[in-house]
Amino acid sequence: MPPPLPNAQDLNTALTAFLQTSSLEEAQQLLAQYPVLLSDEMDLWLGTIIHTARQQGQEQAAAGLDERRDFIRSVRQEQELKA
């Protein structure tokens, strides 16, 4: 049975905690603590937030979020290769 889909509150809590990390080790710990960060839903949600930031002229914020999203994607890919 697949795990239940995350709700918006779960996504928001996990993303807020992740965005406040200041080191690679801390980010990796949060990915383990909040596996929802590695979900397709989170990837889509981050894409929406990044797009909105760019539309509002917040390129620096969008670039920072892009970096975080790329990190999450690399961890996901690494996990898929191990599976």
Secondary structure by P-SEA (a helix, b strand, c coil): cccccccaaaaaaaaaaaaacccaaaaaaaaaaccccccaaaaaaaaaaaaaaaaacaaaaaaaaaaaaaaaaaaaaaaaaac
